[in-house]
């Protein structure tokens, strides 16, 4: 038998399929709600761990740079010492004051250069110590985050294991129902559902009110909903409305309290006579 085109379905059938889809999607939402904030927490921890690893790499690069700078300064000091030794030897063999002054200035310059290199080395050593302390602290934080991530993943996996099969069955059922709904109506339903706080795109009438926002529905509009002649949406929240009977929901009727009979003044006067 050929599959009926969703566009040719009656409004009643369209509403039935929409409500079936809603109940199926709500069941999926309930399964996902069991996970709570765990997926987000896992993702946040993964992002934080990635950031900490990047920071650790950066700290290690900084330590390498400072160590390289220290090696360069050591080389500069060795060269300055060699120059000082040579200039001091030449100082003993100067022939005039001009040569003496020139050598004295060179010796002074190389001495200052050596002191500057030592100062820079001390600063670099202090920076290395600071980086190493920072590295230790960051690695401790990273270790804690890895442990927390492992715990959250284990917890999430346990919940996923419990609900995975049921959720997959529900997803398959939802996909099957969607094929019975015309594309335009399905898009509208999904848009309404996405904008709804509780994920309800279609609701049944409850106590003369919308089952989504609980605003009162006028009697004539309620009658139109029961007639199933067209798709009707709530004037306030925009959700699609369906009557409980078509949705297969038994609504408990509110029993009206019997009104107390009032005794008229005339009757009271007659009784008094």
BELMO-V589284 format. One record per run of one state. SS is the DSSP state (helix for helix, strand for strand, loop for the rest). FROM is the first residue (numbers start at 1). TO is the last residue. If there is no record, write none. Layout:
SS|FROM|TO ; SS|FROM|TO
This chain:
loop|1|5 ; helix|6|8 ; loop|9|10 ; helix|11|33 ; loop|34|37 ; helix|38|91 ; loop|92|96 ; helix|97|178 ; loop|179|182 ; helix|183|195 ; loop|196|201 ; strand|202|204 ; loop|205|205 ; strand|206|206 ; loop|207|208 ; strand|209|209 ; loop|210|215 ; strand|216|216 ; loop|217|218 ; helix|219|227 ; loop|228|231 ; strand|232|233 ; loop|234|239 ; strand|240|242 ; loop|243|243 ; helix|244|247 ; loop|248|264 ; helix|265|272 ; loop|273|273
